[in-house]
């Protein structure tokens, strides 16, 4: 006689597979949202490595810190972007034109949107849910 397949057992296995897939999607969502965004060793704009001293501070002299972690090049560009918004800026850098400013404005808006998303109730609920279920559930 052929083997009898338990419908309940088959359904339970299917539900478990779906739960595992759902958890993987949730973990991937969290990883994608915060992947390297919190890394203090990388420039937030271009991703290059930033020199950090043992106390965890950027090795930078006489440069005001802003809301972002930048490498030297991106920091200099950011300062020029702010200066241009104030009607100043380095006139010798002719390539820092309207399109360049729009790129910076868009990048800053993206950073603000990501910060809002990471602070949203839905994202916090997702992180809390993953904390409660543990790594293997």
C-alpha positions as CSV (number, residue, x, y, z in Angstrom):
1,X,0.0,0.0,0.0
2,X,1.3,3.5,-0.7
3,X,2.4,5.9,2.0
4,X,-0.3,8.1,3.5
5,X,0.7,11.8,3.6
6,X,-0.6,13.6,6.6
7,X,-2.3,16.8,5.4
8,X,-1.8,18.5,8.8
9,X,1.9,17.7,8.8
10,X,2.3,18.9,5.2
11,X,0.5,22.1,6.1
12,X,2.6,22.6,9.2
13,X,5.8,22.2,7.1
14,X,4.5,24.7,4.5
15,X,3.7,27.2,7.2
16,X,7.1,26.8,8.8
17,X,8.8,27.4,5.4
18,X,6.7,30.5,4.9
19,X,7.6,31.8,8.4
20,X,11.3,31.2,7.7
21,X,11.0,33.1,4.4
22,X,9.1,35.9,6.1
23,X,11.8,36.2,8.8
24,X,14.6,36.2,6.1
25,X,12.8,39.0,4.3
26,X,12.5,41.0,7.5
27,X,16.2,40.5,8.3
28,X,17.1,41.6,4.8
29,X,15.0,44.7,5.1
30,X,16.8,45.7,8.3
31,X,20.2,44.9,6.9
32,X,19.5,46.8,3.7
33,X,18.2,49.8,5.6
34,X,21.2,50.1,7.9
35,X,23.9,48.4,6.0
36,X,27.0,50.5,6.6
37,X,24.9,53.6,7.3
38,X,26.1,53.5,10.9
39,X,29.7,52.5,10.1
40,X,31.9,55.2,11.6
41,X,34.9,54.1,9.5
42,X,33.4,55.0,6.1
43,X,32.5,58.3,4.4
44,X,28.7,58.5,4.3
45,X,28.8,60.0,0.8
46,X,31.4,58.1,-1.2
47,X,32.1,55.1,1.1
48,X,35.9,55.5,1.4
49,X,37.6,54.6,4.6
50,X,38.0,57.4,7.2
51,X,40.9,57.5,9.5
52,X,39.7,57.2,13.1
53,X,41.9,57.7,16.2
54,X,41.8,55.4,19.2
55,X,39.2,57.5,20.9
56,X,36.8,57.0,18.0
57,X,37.1,60.5,16.6
58,X,37.9,61.5,13.0
59,X,41.5,62.5,12.4
60,X,40.8,66.0,11.1
61,X,42.3,69.2,12.1
62,X,40.7,72.6,12.2
63,X,37.6,71.4,10.4
64,X,34.1,71.9,11.9
65,X,32.1,68.7,12.2
66,X,28.7,68.6,10.6
67,X,25.8,66.2,10.6
68,X,27.6,63.7,8.4
69,X,30.8,61.6,8.5
70,X,32.9,62.5,5.5
71,X,36.3,61.8,4.1
72,X,38.5,64.8,3.5
73,X,37.3,65.3,-0.1
74,X,33.6,65.0,0.5
75,X,34.0,67.2,3.6
76,X,35.6,69.9,1.5
77,X,32.8,69.6,-1.1
78,X,30.1,69.7,1.5
79,X,31.6,72.9,3.0
80,X,31.7,74.4,-0.5
81,X,28.1,73.3,-1.1
82,X,27.0,75.1,2.1
83,X,29.0,78.2,1.1
84,X,27.4,78.2,-2.3
85,X,24.0,78.1,-0.7
86,X,25.0,81.2,1.2
87,X,26.1,83.0,-1.9
88,X,29.8,82.3,-1.5
89,X,31.8,79.2,-2.5
90,X,34.9,78.5,-4.4
91,X,34.5,80.2,-7.8
92,X,37.6,78.4,-9.2
93,X,35.7,75.1,-9.0
94,X,33.6,75.8,-12.1
95,X,32.4,72.2,-12.2
96,X,30.5,72.7,-9.0
97,X,27.6,74.0,-10.9
98,X,23.8,73.8,-10.6
99,X,23.8,70.1,-11.4
100,X,26.5,69.5,-8.7
101,X,24.4,71.4,-6.1
102,X,21.3,69.4,-7.1
103,X,23.3,66.2,-6.5
104,X,24.2,67.3,-3.1
105,X,20.7,68.5,-2.3
106,X,19.3,65.2,-3.4
107,X,21.8,63.2,-1.4
108,X,21.1,65.2,1.7
109,X,17.3,64.8,1.2
110,X,17.9,61.0,0.8
111,X,19.9,60.9,4.1
112,X,17.1,62.8,5.9
113,X,14.5,60.4,4.5
114,X,16.5,57.4,5.6
115,X,16.9,58.8,9.1
116,X,13.1,59.3,9.2
117,X,12.5,55.8,8.0
118,X,14.9,54.3,10.6
119,X,13.0,56.3,13.3
120,X,9.5,55.3,12.1
121,X,7.2,53.2,14.2
122,X,7.0,50.5,11.5
123,X,10.8,50.1,11.3
124,X,11.2,50.1,15.1
125,X,8.4,47.5,15.3
126,X,10.3,45.3,12.8
127,X,13.6,45.5,14.7
128,X,11.8,44.8,18.0
129,X,10.0,41.8,16.4
130,X,13.3,40.4,15.2
131,X,14.9,40.9,18.7
132,X,12.0,39.1,20.3
133,X,12.1,36.0,18.0
134,X,15.8,35.5,18.4
135,X,18.3,34.5,15.8
136,X,17.1,31.0,14.9
137,X,13.4,31.5,14.9
